[in-house]
Every structure is written in structure tokens, then in C-alpha cells.
Amino acid sequence: MKKLIRPGLTFLLALLFTPCADAAERGSILGNIVEHRGYRMAGLTVVAINQESAARSEATSSPTGSFAFDDLEPGPYILVTECRGVERVINRVNVQPGKPAQVEMSALAIRPTENTAIDKYIASSFSQGGRYPAGNISYLNVNDDQDIYFMIVYFGILGLLSVYGIYRYRLVYLFLRYKDFTPKPKSRFAEDKLPRVTVQLPLFNEMYVAERLIESVVALDYPRHLLEIQVLDDSTDDTERIASAVVRKYADQGYDISYHHRIDRHGFKAGALEAGLKESTGEFVLIFDADFVPRRDCIRRAIDYFTDERVGMVQMRWSHINSGYSLLTRVQAIMLNAHFVIEQTSRSRCGGFFNFNGTAGMWRRKAIEWSGGWQHDTLAEDTDLSYRAQLMGWRFVYLLDEDVPSELPVEINAFKAQQKRWAKGVVQVGLKMLPRIRKDPRLPLRVKLEQFFRLTGNLAAPLVIVLAVINLPILIVRYNQGFFHLFVLDVPILTFSTLSVIVYYFVSERHLNPKTYSKSLKYLPFVMSMGIALTFSNARAVLEAVLGVKTPFVRTPKYGIEKHADSSWLKKKYLPRRLALPALELLFTAYFIFTVWYAVHSHIFATLPFLLIYLLGYAYAAVMSIVQGRISLRRTNVDRK
């Protein structure tokens, strides 16, 4: 038996250990490939050729630029890199039994341009025929000064926008907390004790809506002997004839209505209101712009709040008679609804300052006069007077549940002009009033911070443009960042900056339309894109305000458009021409088409929703501005003939 066991053990031991002895005679190669500036080269094919036996082995460099060959016959080898877009590199190495040979190969990208970011893009896009991720350079291995600069700018801007996003969350929180705290009048005026009210209607070239406005005001439910109506017309066109004729008609019927026409537009709207106030007799002043159609009972809904002697102004919410006219009007309605639902409500009900919106509000005459009157050193005379009055101690009341219908601009250049005027005016008021607010010892810190964010919010417009410009470099610089970096850096920023905008609009639409708000959600991407589309005009407004550039009060054209199928405005006057900004918007459209292509080509799909918002915004603004600008040009040529 022992004679049988001993040979079997010998055979098994030989079977087990003979391969180990053979492996000890084999060798291996461990290496790295780096570009001449130190960037790791991924996706390159490396061929190892045995000079004695001509045996060939292949390996591919990893995302870190490393490669390895195992189980090689000892001897001299030639290493050759093969990849389109990178010059062939040849190296020699001697493989010894049982000892890995270490080698580093230096690759040189084709067509260096002296620009680091461009060279990186060229090298990575040519690797593996332009396929990613194998062909990408791992940029995080070596970050040069240019990379660091782009990331500082990128995260710096997003950080600032996140701070304003936190402020937006706070507004939403305050609204949800106080939305059920509806203001109540201190008491009510007896019918025989009702005060006299002056209704001021400032007009400038409003031939299509002047008659509609005057007739709606004449129909107000208020004792005729206590209602004074002033039509303050600075028009230079046929509006003068139309408005004066309507005023004469109702004056002949016994209404206390007067027509005031100024040849000199000194002070613009503020100047007209100031001139009218000097000739008015009302204890309270109700103001409506030309695009509003007040409800019959709007005075009744507001007047009783003035039984509190401390109340200086009552503001009603804007609603919209043509919000369903087009995509543009739907987007505008959502944007304005958020302001009037979230911002105005939260500020008014938590003891902060909020502003008169220039129309659909009633003032106590004393509050205007004691606060310095209408001043025209800014384009936002309404906001300016609001803050001066509240600093004087006057209380303001905001009526969320009482609305006044208005007409939205149906033409994009008119909309951009309106937004530019508002943006410039608010920044001007900030420069004028923030130092006074900051130094006022009576104001708590929360109110000062609230006003800082309110009056500086438009400063985001130039920052968004810078952010748009560096989108492509950031895609290149940050391509190889892992999920940990994205989670730590990007998720918090996007939560505060982008998600806050969605929450802001969602909450306002849900409050106004609890049964149908879901229909508005599909427009949120367009709302965000429209915010992008306004960046050029608003950035220009901010720069003009900061630099002290004086510009006239540019009115928003109104066309009396209420019905969905009404396209008559295309044949009317007042269509503005704006050809400079659309050229910039068109340039950025082309830029983002390329950026989207690069993201798809690089498989960076997570960035596509944000890039498409930029692309959609600039493309829509450019195309609509150019098309409607040409309509305006043709209309002007027809009028001249």
C-alpha cells in the first residue's frame, strides 16, 4: 500500500508546484502615460513587442493614464502608443523574471495651441475617435491656474445666487405661515361719512386702451359726489383727441371728471401724478395705469382700511385679462403671480416693508405729502415713495384676495422694455434708500436684510450672463469629477439656487388655482428660460443705474388685447424695435447649441436640463424680438407712406 501512496503524492506535488516554478520565470510591465504638461492620458492603446520572439501584447491606458502587461516572456521589449490625435510614442524596457518593469511614457497631443483649456479639449476629443469616457483626460489629476480660476468664478456666482435662493425660501416660508392671517379693517365708514376719493389715470400715447380705462372708472360703485376723476394725459398722438372726447362726454353727464394735458413731460409719470395732486380735492388718491380695468367695487374693498389713521396705502393684487393669449403672456402671468402672492403677502404680513406697485393702489393724501411727494430722480417712483412713507411710520396694507384685472404685454420687446425699466428703477431706489435704511436705528435687522435683498435682486442679471459664458469651460474642466464631488458641491447649490425658483412659482400657482394649478406646471421651464432671456436687458439696466446713466421713462405699449384669437395688435402703432440685444441673444443661442452638442458628445447628460433652459431662453428671445421687430419696421414704413 505504501508503494502506491508515495508515487501518487509525488505526482500531486509536481502537478501543484510546477506551474509556480514556470510563473516565476515570467515577467510584467507597469507603466503610465502622461501628456507633456503632466495631464494623465486615458484611452490610449499600448502595444508591447518582444524583440526576440516578435510576440505582441496590447493594453489600454486607464482613466488615470496607467497600463499593465502580465505574464510576459523575459527579454527586451518595445512599447508603442497608438491613438488617433496623439503622436506615436516609442519606448524600450527590459523585462526580468519575477520583477515588474516600471516605465513612464510621455505623450504629446497634436496641435498644441498655447491655451490650456483648448489643448485639453483637443486631446480628449481625439482620443479613441472622440469617444468618452475612455478618451477623456482626467482633469482633476492636475488642475492648472486656469482651471482654478474658472471654478472660483463658477462656484462664487452660484454661491451668491444660492444666498438669494435662501432668501426666496424664506419668502415662501413666511407666506405659508401667514397666508391665513387676512388683514381686517379697524372699522367701517358709515355711508354718510365716506371720504372723497380722487382717481388719477396717468396716460401717455394710450390710444387703444384710454377709452376702456375711463369708462371702467366712471362705472365705479362709489357716491358720484365723492368721486373725482383726473385724466392726466402727456400724449403726443391721437390719444389726446380720444381721451378728451370721452372726458367731455361724461362731464356733460354730470361726472366730476377733468382732462389735464401737459406739453412738457417733465418727471414723466411721477411729474404727471405730482401735477394732478396739486389740483385734486380728494382725501384719498386711487391710481390706475392705462392697461387696467378696475372692478366696480374696488374702492369699496379698499376704503375701510383707512379708518386706521396709521394706514397710508392699500395695494390690491394684479390679475390678468389676457393671460391665456400666448406662451409669452402665460409666462408673464406666472412670474407676476409669484411676486403678488408670495413676496407682497409675506412682506406685508410679517411686519416688513413692501412697495406700492405703481397702480391698483390707494394712497392717503397726507402720506404722499408728508413723505416728500412724488419724486422723479428714479424710474421707480412708486417704490421710492413707498419706502420713504414707511420710513416715516406709515403702515401699508396688502389685499391678496382683492384683485384688479390688467392687460399683459403681448409683444416680447415691450415686455423686455417694461422689465428693464422696473429693474433699473429698483436698483436706483436701492442706491438712494439703502444707506438711509441701514442707518435707521428704529428698524430691526431682519427688516434691513429684507430690503437689501429686495432692492439688490436685479444684480443677479450680470452674474447670470457671466455664468452663461463659462458654462462650456466648466464642462471641460469638471468632466471627470466623481459623484462625491457633484453631491458635495453641486447638489446644495442647485437646491438653493434652482429648486428655490421652482418652489417659489409652484406655491404661488397652487394658492391662486388650487384645482387647476397642475396645468401651469408645464410652463415652469419656460418661466425659468424667460428669466434667462431677460438677463441682457436687465443687466444693461443695472449697469445704467450703477453708473448713473439717465434714460427717459419708456412706457409699455398696450393694444387692448383681451381675446385669444385677436391679432389686431400686429397692425397697430407702438410696436418697439430692439435690434441690438437680439444680436447678442442670437450669438448666445449659437454658443449654447455648441455647448449642448458638447455635453451630448461627452455623455454629460446631467447638465442638459440646465443648458437647454439657457438655450431655450436666448433662442426664444432672439427669434421673437427679430420677427416682431421686422413687423414693427414694416408698420413704420407703411405709416410713413
C-alpha positions as CSV (number, residue, x, y, z in Angstrom):
1,M,0.0,0.0,0.0
2,K,2.9,2.4,0.9
3,K,4.3,1.7,-2.5
4,L,1.2,3.1,-4.1
5,I,0.8,6.2,-1.9
6,R,4.3,7.5,-2.3
7,P,4.3,7.8,-6.1
8,G,0.8,9.4,-6.0
9,L,1.9,12.1,-3.6
10,T,5.0,12.8,-5.7
11,F,2.8,13.2,-8.8
12,L,0.4,15.6,-7.0
13,L,3.2,17.8,-5.6
14,A,4.7,18.0,-9.0
15,L,1.3,18.9,-10.5
16,L,0.7,21.7,-7.9
17,F,4.1,23.4,-7.8
18,T,5.4,23.0,-11.4
19,P,3.2,26.0,-12.7
20,C,4.5,28.2,-9.8
21,A,8.0,27.5,-10.9
22,D,7.1,28.4,-14.5
23,A,5.4,31.6,-13.4
24,A,8.5,32.7,-11.5
25,E,10.2,32.7,-14.9
26,R,7.6,35.2,-16.4
27,G,7.7,39.0,-16.1
28,S,5.4,42.1,-16.2
29,I,5.3,45.8,-17.1
30,L,3.6,48.6,-15.1
31,G,3.5,52.0,-16.7
32,N,1.9,55.4,-17.0
33,I,1.3,57.7,-20.0
34,V,1.3,61.4,-19.3
35,E,0.9,64.4,-21.7
36,H,3.9,66.7,-21.9
37,R,2.3,69.2,-19.4
38,G,1.6,66.5,-16.8
39,Y,-2.1,65.6,-17.7
40,R,-2.9,61.9,-17.5
41,M,-3.7,60.4,-20.9
42,A,-6.6,57.9,-20.8
43,G,-7.8,55.5,-23.6
44,L,-4.5,55.1,-25.4
45,T,-3.7,51.7,-26.9
46,V,-0.2,50.4,-25.8
47,V,1.5,47.6,-27.7
48,A,4.3,45.6,-26.2
49,I,6.5,43.8,-28.8
50,N,9.1,41.2,-27.7
51,Q,12.3,42.0,-29.8
52,E,13.5,38.4,-29.7
53,S,10.2,36.4,-30.4
54,A,8.2,39.2,-32.0
55,A,5.3,38.3,-29.7
56,R,2.7,41.2,-29.3
57,S,0.5,42.1,-26.4
58,E,-2.0,45.0,-26.1
59,A,-3.3,47.1,-23.2
60,T,-5.4,50.3,-22.9
61,S,-4.5,53.1,-20.5
62,S,-7.0,53.6,-17.7
63,P,-8.7,56.9,-16.8
64,T,-5.6,57.7,-14.7
65,G,-3.2,57.0,-17.6
66,S,-1.9,53.7,-16.2
67,F,-1.5,50.4,-18.1
68,A,-0.1,46.9,-17.3
69,F,1.1,43.8,-19.0
70,D,1.2,40.5,-17.2
71,D,2.6,37.0,-18.0
72,L,5.3,38.2,-20.4
73,E,8.4,36.3,-21.5
74,P,11.5,37.9,-20.1
75,G,13.6,39.9,-22.5
76,P,13.8,43.3,-24.3
77,Y,10.5,44.9,-25.3
78,I,9.5,47.9,-27.4
79,L,6.4,49.8,-26.2
80,V,4.4,51.8,-28.7
81,T,1.3,54.0,-28.1
82,E,-1.3,54.0,-30.8
83,C,-4.2,56.5,-30.8
84,R,-5.6,59.0,-33.3
85,G,-4.9,62.5,-32.1
86,V,-1.8,61.8,-30.2
87,E,1.7,61.4,-31.7
88,R,3.1,57.9,-31.6
89,V,5.5,57.4,-28.6
90,I,8.1,54.6,-28.6
91,N,9.9,53.4,-25.5
92,R,12.2,50.4,-24.6
93,V,12.1,48.3,-21.5
94,N,13.8,45.1,-20.3
95,V,11.5,42.6,-18.6
96,Q,13.2,40.4,-16.0
97,P,11.7,37.2,-14.4
98,G,9.6,37.8,-11.3
99,K,10.2,41.6,-11.2
100,P,7.7,44.2,-12.7
101,A,9.4,46.6,-15.1
102,Q,8.4,50.3,-14.3
103,V,8.1,52.7,-17.2
104,E,6.6,56.2,-17.9
105,M,5.8,57.3,-21.4
106,S,5.4,60.9,-22.4
107,A,2.8,61.6,-25.0
108,L,2.4,64.9,-27.0
109,A,-1.1,65.9,-28.1
110,I,-1.4,67.1,-31.7
111,R,-1.8,70.8,-32.4
112,P,-0.9,72.5,-29.1
113,T,-2.5,76.0,-29.1
114,E,-0.8,77.5,-26.0
115,N,-4.3,77.6,-24.5
116,T,-4.6,75.0,-21.8
117,A,-8.4,74.6,-21.9
118,I,-8.4,74.2,-25.7
119,D,-5.5,71.8,-25.7
120,K,-7.3,69.7,-23.2
121,Y,-10.4,69.6,-25.3
122,I,-8.4,68.7,-28.5
123,A,-6.5,65.9,-26.7
124,S,-9.6,64.4,-25.1
125,S,-11.9,64.6,-28.1
126,F,-9.5,62.9,-30.5
127,S,-8.7,60.1,-28.1
128,Q,-10.4,56.9,-29.0
129,G,-12.0,58.6,-32.0
130,G,-13.7,61.1,-29.8
131,R,-15.5,58.5,-27.6
132,Y,-15.9,59.1,-23.9
133,P,-15.0,58.4,-21.1
134,A,-12.1,56.3,-22.3
135,G,-10.9,59.2,-24.4
136,N,-11.1,61.9,-21.7
137,I,-8.2,63.5,-19.8
138,S,-8.7,63.2,-16.1
139,Y,-8.5,67.0,-15.4
140,L,-8.7,66.6,-11.6
141,N,-5.3,65.0,-11.5
142,V,-3.6,68.2,-12.4
143,N,-5.6,71.5,-12.1
144,D,-3.7,74.4,-13.5
145,D,-4.3,78.1,-12.7
146,Q,-6.9,78.5,-15.5
147,D,-8.9,75.6,-14.1
148,I,-8.9,77.0,-10.6
149,Y,-9.9,80.5,-12.0
150,F,-13.0,79.1,-13.8
151,M,-14.1,77.1,-10.8
152,I,-13.7,80.0,-8.4
153,V,-15.8,82.2,-10.7
154,Y,-18.3,79.4,-11.2
155,F,-18.8,78.5,-7.6
156,G,-18.6,82.1,-6.5
157,I,-21.5,83.1,-8.7
158,L,-23.6,80.1,-7.8
159,G,-22.8,80.8,-4.2
160,L,-24.2,84.3,-4.4
161,L,-27.3,83.1,-6.3
162,S,-27.8,80.5,-3.6
163,V,-27.9,83.2,-1.0
164,Y,-30.7,84.8,-2.9
165,G,-32.3,81.4,-3.2
166,I,-32.2,81.0,0.6
167,Y,-34.0,84.4,0.8
168,R,-36.6,83.1,-1.7
169,Y,-37.2,80.1,0.5
170,R,-37.7,82.4,3.4
171,L,-40.4,84.3,1.5
172,V,-42.2,81.1,0.7
173,Y,-42.0,80.0,4.3
174,L,-43.4,83.3,5.5
175,F,-46.2,83.2,3.0
176,L,-47.2,79.7,4.1
177,R,-47.0,80.7,7.7
178,Y,-49.1,84.0,7.4
179,K,-51.3,83.3,4.3
180,D,-54.3,82.8,6.5
181,F,-53.8,86.0,8.6
182,T,-56.0,88.1,6.4
183,P,-55.9,91.9,7.2
184,K,-59.2,93.3,8.6
185,P,-60.3,97.0,8.6
186,K,-60.2,98.7,12.0
187,S,-63.8,99.7,11.5
188,R,-66.0,100.8,8.6
189,F,-67.1,104.1,7.2
190,A,-70.8,104.9,7.5
191,E,-72.4,105.6,4.2
192,D,-72.8,109.3,5.1
193,K,-69.2,109.5,6.4
194,L,-67.5,108.2,3.3
195,P,-64.4,110.3,2.3
196,R,-63.8,112.0,-1.0
197,V,-61.6,109.9,-3.4
198,T,-59.6,111.2,-6.4
199,V,-58.9,108.6,-9.1
200,Q,-55.8,109.5,-11.2
201,L,-55.3,108.0,-14.6
202,P,-51.8,108.8,-16.0
203,L,-51.7,108.3,-19.8
204,F,-49.0,108.6,-22.4
205,N,-49.9,107.5,-26.0
206,E,-52.6,105.0,-25.0
207,M,-55.0,105.4,-27.9
208,Y,-56.1,101.7,-27.8
209,V,-57.0,101.5,-24.1
210,A,-57.7,105.1,-22.9
211,E,-61.5,104.8,-23.5
212,R,-61.7,101.4,-21.9
213,L,-59.9,102.7,-18.8
214,I,-62.0,105.8,-18.4
215,E,-65.3,104.0,-18.9
216,S,-64.4,101.4,-16.3
217,V,-63.5,104.1,-13.8
218,V,-66.7,106.1,-14.4
219,A,-68.6,102.9,-13.6
220,L,-67.0,102.5,-10.1
221,D,-69.5,101.9,-7.3
222,Y,-69.0,105.0,-5.2
223,P,-71.1,108.0,-4.5
224,R,-70.7,110.3,-7.5
225,H,-70.4,113.5,-5.5
226,L,-67.5,111.9,-3.6
227,L,-65.6,110.7,-6.7
228,E,-63.2,112.9,-8.6
229,I,-61.6,111.5,-11.8
230,Q,-58.4,113.1,-13.3
231,V,-57.2,112.0,-16.7
232,L,-53.5,113.0,-16.7
233,D,-52.5,112.8,-20.3
234,D,-49.0,113.6,-21.6
235,S,-49.7,112.0,-25.0
236,T,-48.2,113.2,-28.3
237,D,-50.5,111.2,-30.6
238,D,-54.2,110.6,-31.2
239,T,-54.8,109.7,-27.5
240,E,-55.3,113.3,-26.7
241,R,-58.3,113.5,-29.0
242,I,-59.8,110.2,-27.9
243,A,-59.3,110.8,-24.1
244,S,-60.5,114.4,-24.2
245,A,-63.7,113.4,-26.1
246,V,-64.5,110.6,-23.6
247,V,-64.0,113.0,-20.7
248,R,-66.3,115.6,-22.3
249,K,-69.0,113.0,-22.7
250,Y,-69.0,112.0,-19.1
251,A,-68.5,115.6,-17.8
252,D,-71.7,116.5,-19.7
253,Q,-73.5,113.8,-17.9
254,G,-72.6,115.3,-14.5
255,Y,-69.5,113.3,-13.5
256,D,-66.7,115.1,-11.7
257,I,-64.1,114.3,-14.4
258,S,-61.4,116.5,-15.8
259,Y,-58.8,116.3,-18.5
260,H,-55.2,117.5,-17.9
261,H,-52.7,117.6,-20.8
262,R,-49.1,118.5,-20.4
263,I,-46.9,119.5,-23.3
264,D,-43.7,119.1,-21.2
265,R,-43.3,115.6,-19.9
266,H,-41.1,116.8,-17.0
267,G,-40.8,114.0,-14.4
268,F,-42.7,111.6,-16.7
269,K,-45.4,109.6,-14.8
270,A,-44.2,111.0,-11.4
271,G,-44.4,114.5,-12.8
272,A,-48.0,113.9,-14.1
273,L,-49.1,112.5,-10.7
274,E,-47.5,115.4,-8.9
275,A,-49.2,118.0,-11.1
276,G,-52.5,116.3,-10.7
277,L,-52.2,116.0,-7.0
278,K,-51.9,119.8,-6.7
279,E,-55.2,120.3,-8.4
280,S,-57.1,117.3,-6.7
281,T,-59.6,117.6,-3.9
282,G,-59.7,114.0,-2.6
283,E,-58.6,112.9,0.8
284,F,-57.5,109.6,-0.8
285,V,-55.9,109.0,-4.2
286,L,-56.5,105.9,-6.2
287,I,-54.2,105.3,-9.2
288,F,-54.8,103.1,-12.3
289,D,-52.4,102.7,-15.3
290,A,-53.9,102.6,-18.8
291,D,-53.7,98.8,-19.0
292,F,-56.0,98.2,-16.0
293,V,-59.8,97.6,-16.0
294,P,-60.8,98.0,-12.3
295,R,-63.8,96.2,-10.9
296,R,-66.8,98.3,-9.9
297,D,-66.4,97.7,-6.2
298,C,-62.6,98.2,-5.9
299,I,-63.0,101.5,-3.9
300,R,-65.4,99.8,-1.5
301,R,-63.0,97.0,-1.0
302,A,-60.1,99.3,0.0
303,I,-61.5,102.4,1.6
304,D,-62.4,100.9,5.0
305,Y,-58.8,100.1,5.8
306,F,-58.2,103.8,6.1
307,T,-60.3,104.0,9.2
308,D,-57.0,103.3,10.8
309,E,-55.2,106.7,10.8
310,R,-51.8,105.0,10.6
311,V,-52.6,103.4,7.2
312,G,-51.0,105.3,4.4
313,M,-51.5,103.0,1.4
314,V,-53.6,100.0,0.4
315,Q,-52.4,97.8,-2.5
316,M,-54.5,95.3,-4.4
317,R,-53.3,92.3,-6.3
318,W,-52.9,92.4,-10.1
319,S,-54.8,89.8,-12.1
320,H,-54.7,89.4,-15.9
321,I,-57.4,89.6,-18.5
322,N,-55.2,88.0,-21.3
323,S,-53.0,85.5,-19.5
324,G,-54.1,82.8,-21.9
325,Y,-53.3,84.7,-25.1
326,S,-49.9,83.2,-25.9
327,L,-46.9,81.5,-24.3
328,L,-45.4,84.8,-23.5
329,T,-48.5,86.1,-21.6
330,R,-48.8,82.7,-19.7
331,V,-45.2,83.0,-18.6
332,Q,-45.6,86.7,-17.6
333,A,-48.7,85.8,-15.5
334,I,-46.8,83.1,-13.6
335,M,-43.9,85.4,-12.9
336,L,-46.2,88.3,-11.7
337,N,-48.4,86.0,-9.7
338,A,-45.4,84.8,-7.7
339,H,-44.5,88.4,-6.9
340,F,-48.0,89.4,-5.8
341,V,-48.8,86.2,-4.0
342,I,-45.5,85.2,-2.3
343,E,-43.5,88.4,-2.0
344,Q,-46.1,91.1,-1.3
345,T,-48.0,88.8,1.1
346,S,-45.0,87.6,3.1
347,R,-43.5,91.1,3.4
348,S,-46.8,92.8,4.4
349,R,-47.9,90.2,6.9
350,C,-44.6,89.7,8.8
351,G,-44.1,93.4,9.6
352,G,-41.7,94.2,6.8
353,F,-41.7,96.8,4.1
354,F,-43.4,96.3,0.8
355,N,-43.9,98.7,-2.1
356,F,-46.8,100.2,-3.9
357,N,-46.8,98.7,-7.4
358,G,-47.5,101.9,-9.3
359,T,-51.1,101.1,-10.0
360,A,-54.2,99.4,-8.4
361,G,-53.4,101.0,-5.1
362,M,-55.0,103.8,-3.0
363,W,-53.0,106.4,-1.0
364,R,-53.8,108.7,1.8
365,R,-53.1,112.1,0.5
366,K,-51.2,113.1,3.7
367,A,-49.0,110.1,3.4
368,I,-47.8,111.3,0.0
369,E,-47.3,114.9,1.0
370,W,-45.7,114.2,4.4
371,S,-43.2,111.7,2.8
372,G,-41.9,114.2,0.3
373,G,-44.3,113.7,-2.6
374,W,-43.8,112.2,-5.9
375,Q,-40.1,112.4,-6.9
376,H,-38.7,111.6,-10.3
377,D,-35.0,111.0,-9.7
378,T,-35.6,107.3,-10.3
379,L,-37.7,105.3,-12.8
380,A,-39.5,103.5,-9.9
381,E,-41.3,106.5,-8.4
382,D,-43.8,104.1,-6.8
383,T,-41.1,102.1,-4.9
384,D,-39.2,105.2,-3.9
385,L,-42.3,106.9,-2.4
386,S,-43.3,103.6,-0.7
387,Y,-40.0,103.3,1.3
388,R,-40.0,107.0,2.2
389,A,-43.5,106.7,3.5
390,Q,-42.8,103.6,5.5
391,L,-39.7,105.1,7.0
392,M,-41.9,108.0,8.1
393,G,-44.0,105.4,10.0
394,W,-47.0,105.0,7.7
395,R,-48.5,101.5,7.6
396,F,-49.2,99.7,4.3
397,V,-51.9,97.1,3.8
398,Y,-51.8,94.4,1.0
399,L,-55.0,92.8,-0.2
400,L,-54.1,89.4,-1.6
401,D,-57.7,88.4,-2.1
402,E,-58.8,91.6,-3.9
403,D,-57.6,91.7,-7.5
404,V,-57.7,94.3,-10.3
405,P,-57.6,92.9,-13.9
406,S,-54.9,94.2,-16.2
407,E,-53.6,93.6,-19.7
408,L,-50.2,91.9,-20.2
409,P,-47.8,92.9,-23.0
410,V,-48.3,90.6,-26.0
411,E,-45.0,91.6,-27.7
412,I,-41.7,90.5,-26.3
413,N,-39.8,93.7,-26.9
414,A,-42.4,95.6,-25.0
415,F,-42.1,93.1,-22.2
416,K,-38.3,93.4,-22.1
417,A,-38.6,97.2,-22.0
418,Q,-41.0,97.0,-19.1
419,Q,-38.8,94.7,-17.2
420,K,-35.7,96.8,-17.9
421,R,-37.5,99.9,-16.6
422,W,-38.5,98.1,-13.4
423,A,-35.1,96.6,-12.9
424,K,-33.3,100.0,-13.3
425,G,-35.8,101.8,-11.2
426,V,-35.5,99.3,-8.3
427,V,-31.6,99.5,-8.4
428,Q,-31.9,103.3,-8.4
429,V,-34.1,103.2,-5.4
430,G,-31.7,100.8,-3.7
431,L,-28.8,103.2,-4.2
432,K,-30.9,106.1,-2.9
433,M,-32.6,104.4,0.0
434,L,-30.4,101.6,1.3
435,P,-28.0,103.9,3.2
436,R,-30.9,105.5,4.9
437,I,-32.5,102.2,5.7
438,R,-29.2,100.8,7.1
439,K,-28.7,103.8,9.4
440,D,-32.2,103.9,10.7
441,P,-32.0,102.8,14.4
442,R,-35.7,102.0,14.6
443,L,-35.6,99.2,12.0
444,P,-34.8,95.6,13.2
445,L,-32.0,93.8,11.4
446,R,-34.4,91.4,9.7
447,V,-36.2,94.3,8.0
448,K,-32.9,95.8,6.9
449,L,-31.8,92.5,5.4
450,E,-35.2,92.1,3.8
451,Q,-34.9,95.4,2.0
452,F,-31.3,94.7,1.0
453,F,-32.4,91.5,-0.8
454,R,-35.4,93.2,-2.3
455,L,-33.5,96.2,-3.7
456,T,-30.4,94.3,-4.9
457,G,-32.1,91.2,-6.5
458,N,-31.6,92.5,-10.0
459,L,-27.8,92.5,-9.6
460,A,-28.1,88.8,-10.4
461,A,-28.6,89.6,-14.1
462,P,-24.9,90.4,-15.0
463,L,-23.8,87.4,-12.9
464,V,-26.1,85.0,-14.8
465,I,-24.5,86.3,-18.1
466,V,-21.0,85.5,-16.7
467,L,-22.3,82.1,-15.6
468,A,-23.6,81.5,-19.2
469,V,-20.3,82.4,-20.7
470,I,-18.2,79.9,-18.6
471,N,-20.6,77.0,-19.0
472,L,-18.5,75.4,-21.7
473,P,-15.1,75.8,-19.9
474,I,-16.7,74.4,-16.7
475,L,-17.9,71.3,-18.6
476,I,-14.4,70.7,-19.8
477,V,-12.7,71.4,-16.5
478,R,-15.0,69.4,-14.4
479,Y,-15.7,66.5,-16.7
480,N,-14.1,63.8,-14.7
481,Q,-15.3,64.8,-11.3
482,G,-16.9,61.9,-9.4
483,F,-20.3,61.7,-7.9
484,F,-18.9,62.5,-4.4
485,H,-17.7,66.0,-5.7
486,L,-21.0,66.5,-7.5
487,F,-23.0,65.6,-4.4
488,V,-21.0,67.8,-2.0
489,L,-20.6,70.8,-4.3
490,D,-23.4,70.9,-6.8
491,V,-26.5,69.4,-5.0
492,P,-26.6,72.0,-2.2
493,I,-26.1,74.9,-4.6
494,L,-28.7,73.7,-7.1
495,T,-31.1,73.1,-4.1
496,F,-30.8,76.7,-3.1
497,S,-30.4,78.5,-6.4
498,T,-32.6,76.5,-8.9
499,L,-35.0,74.4,-6.8
500,S,-36.0,77.5,-4.8
501,V,-37.2,79.1,-8.1
502,I,-39.4,76.1,-8.8
503,V,-40.8,76.1,-5.3
504,Y,-41.5,79.8,-5.5
505,Y,-43.6,79.5,-8.6
506,F,-45.3,76.3,-7.6
507,V,-46.5,77.6,-4.3
508,S,-48.0,80.8,-5.8
509,E,-49.8,78.9,-8.6
510,R,-51.2,76.3,-6.2
511,H,-52.5,79.1,-4.0
512,L,-54.2,81.0,-6.8
513,N,-55.5,78.0,-8.7
514,P,-55.9,75.1,-6.2
515,K,-57.9,73.0,-8.6
516,T,-56.1,73.7,-11.9
517,Y,-52.5,74.7,-10.8
518,S,-51.1,71.5,-12.3
519,K,-51.8,72.9,-15.8
520,S,-49.4,75.7,-15.0
521,L,-46.5,73.4,-14.0
522,K,-45.7,72.6,-17.6
523,Y,-44.8,76.2,-18.2
524,L,-42.2,76.4,-15.4
525,P,-39.3,75.5,-17.7
526,F,-40.4,78.4,-20.0
527,V,-40.7,80.7,-16.9
528,M,-37.1,79.9,-16.0
529,S,-36.0,80.3,-19.6
530,M,-37.7,83.7,-19.7
531,G,-35.7,84.7,-16.7
532,I,-32.6,83.9,-18.7
533,A,-33.9,85.8,-21.7
534,L,-34.2,89.0,-19.7
535,T,-30.6,88.9,-18.5
536,F,-29.2,91.1,-21.2
537,S,-31.8,93.9,-20.9
538,N,-31.8,93.7,-17.1
539,A,-28.0,93.7,-16.9
540,R,-27.9,96.8,-19.0
541,A,-30.5,98.4,-16.7
542,V,-28.4,97.5,-13.7
543,L,-25.2,99.0,-15.2
544,E,-27.0,102.2,-16.2
545,A,-28.3,102.6,-12.7
546,V,-25.0,101.9,-11.0
547,L,-23.2,104.3,-13.4
548,G,-25.8,107.0,-13.1
549,V,-26.9,106.9,-16.7
550,K,-30.1,108.9,-17.1
551,T,-32.7,107.5,-19.5
552,P,-36.4,108.5,-20.2
553,F,-39.4,106.7,-18.8
554,V,-40.1,104.1,-21.6
555,R,-43.8,103.2,-21.5
556,T,-45.1,99.7,-22.0
557,P,-47.3,99.7,-25.2
558,K,-50.9,98.5,-24.7
559,Y,-53.1,97.3,-27.5
560,G,-56.5,96.4,-25.9
561,I,-55.9,92.7,-26.5
562,E,-58.2,90.5,-24.4
563,K,-59.4,87.7,-26.7
564,H,-57.2,84.7,-27.5
565,A,-57.6,85.0,-31.3
566,D,-57.1,88.8,-31.5
567,S,-54.1,89.5,-33.7
568,S,-55.0,93.1,-34.5
569,W,-52.0,94.4,-32.5
570,L,-49.8,93.4,-35.3
571,K,-51.2,96.2,-37.4
572,K,-51.2,98.8,-34.6
573,K,-48.7,101.5,-33.6
574,Y,-46.3,101.4,-30.7
575,L,-44.5,98.2,-31.8
576,P,-41.0,98.8,-30.4
577,R,-37.8,98.0,-32.3
578,R,-34.9,96.4,-30.5
579,L,-32.2,95.0,-32.8
580,A,-29.0,95.3,-30.7
581,L,-29.9,92.9,-27.9
582,P,-31.3,90.2,-30.2
583,A,-28.0,90.1,-32.0
584,L,-26.3,89.2,-28.6
585,E,-29.1,86.8,-27.8
586,L,-28.6,85.1,-31.2
587,L,-24.8,84.8,-30.5
588,F,-25.5,83.2,-27.2
589,T,-28.0,80.9,-28.9
590,A,-25.3,79.6,-31.2
591,Y,-22.9,79.3,-28.2
592,F,-25.4,77.1,-26.3
593,I,-26.2,75.0,-29.3
594,F,-22.5,74.1,-29.4
595,T,-22.4,73.6,-25.6
596,V,-25.4,71.3,-25.7
597,W,-23.7,69.3,-28.5
598,Y,-20.5,69.1,-26.5
599,A,-22.4,67.8,-23.4
600,V,-24.2,65.1,-25.5
601,H,-21.0,64.2,-27.3
602,S,-19.2,63.9,-23.9
603,H,-22.1,61.9,-22.3
604,I,-22.5,64.6,-19.7
605,F,-26.3,64.2,-19.7
606,A,-27.0,65.5,-16.2
607,T,-26.2,69.1,-17.4
608,L,-28.6,69.0,-20.3
609,P,-31.7,70.4,-18.5
610,F,-29.8,73.5,-17.3
611,L,-28.1,74.0,-20.7
612,L,-31.5,73.7,-22.5
613,I,-33.0,76.3,-20.2
614,Y,-30.3,78.7,-21.3
615,L,-30.7,77.7,-25.0
616,L,-34.5,78.0,-25.0
617,G,-34.4,81.4,-23.3
618,Y,-31.9,83.0,-25.6
619,A,-33.3,81.4,-28.7
620,Y,-36.9,82.4,-27.9
621,A,-35.9,86.0,-27.0
622,A,-33.8,86.4,-30.1
623,V,-36.2,84.9,-32.7
624,M,-39.3,86.7,-31.3
625,S,-37.5,90.0,-31.0
626,I,-36.2,89.9,-34.5
627,V,-39.5,88.7,-36.0
628,Q,-41.6,91.2,-34.1
629,G,-39.0,93.9,-34.8
630,R,-39.4,93.4,-38.5
631,I,-43.2,93.6,-38.2
632,S,-42.6,97.0,-36.4
633,L,-40.3,98.1,-39.2
634,R,-42.8,97.2,-41.9
635,R,-45.5,99.0,-39.9
636,T,-43.4,102.1,-39.6
637,N,-42.7,102.2,-43.4
638,V,-46.4,101.8,-44.1
639,D,-47.2,104.7,-41.7
640,R,-44.6,106.9,-43.5
641,K,-46.2,106.2,-46.9
